[in-house]
Amino acid sequence: MKQKAPPLIATVLTLLVAGCSKNPSLWGGVSPKEIIDAGKITSGTYYNPFFEFAVKLPPDWKVLDPNSLKETGAIHLFAISKYGDANTPQHNADLSCSAFSLRTTPNVITGADYLAGVKDLIPPDITITQDITTQQIGGRRFAVMRTDRTKNNMTVHQVVAATAIPGWALVCFGSYGTDDEQKEVQQVLDSIKFDQ
């Protein structure tokens, strides 16, 4: 059963609209969502034929309903959460992946370029704890940035990983509250594999 997305995912995805365009005139009169196959989850693995990548999803995590994510102009590929939309006393670790059109931002060539634009949109209650670095994920260069957000005496740690694929930014966003959850989120990111 697909679960509703936690508000934190929706909030941060809203920030990631830099470079997005829903303008159908840029797409020959159709929406980007009509061009991109959002992919599917089969036997615990998400696969996207358009971007040609797969991600192994943790078996005990819940798949979130992409329609519950806030409309940002992004193409939501998948979203997962450790506890679904259950009310838990601790933070609910999650990870999502979305695609953003770069048609209106020709100067964005790399994931680092994309995240540099996102940094300008970060609200004051989010602190950058690790500035943009690069990391190989699935054989591709990703730009990675880490942040913290403290609310109601709880600190949520966030990681954003972005790579540029011609015309697109592929962005994965994860959040976690504990070191164990950080390892789980990182394991999912490390499981990303691109077709050769």
JONORBEL-V16079 format. One record per helix or strand of 3 or more residues. SS is the DSSP state (h for helix, s for strand). FROM is the first residue (numbers start at 0). LEN is the number of residues. If there is no record, write none. Layout:
ss;from;len
SS;FROM;LEN
SS;FROM;LEN
This chain:
ss;from;len
h;6;9
h;23;4
h;31;4
s;39;3
s;44;4
s;52;4
s;61;3
h;65;3
s;74;7
s;93;8
h;110;9
s;125;12
s;139;12
s;153;12
s;167;9
h;178;12
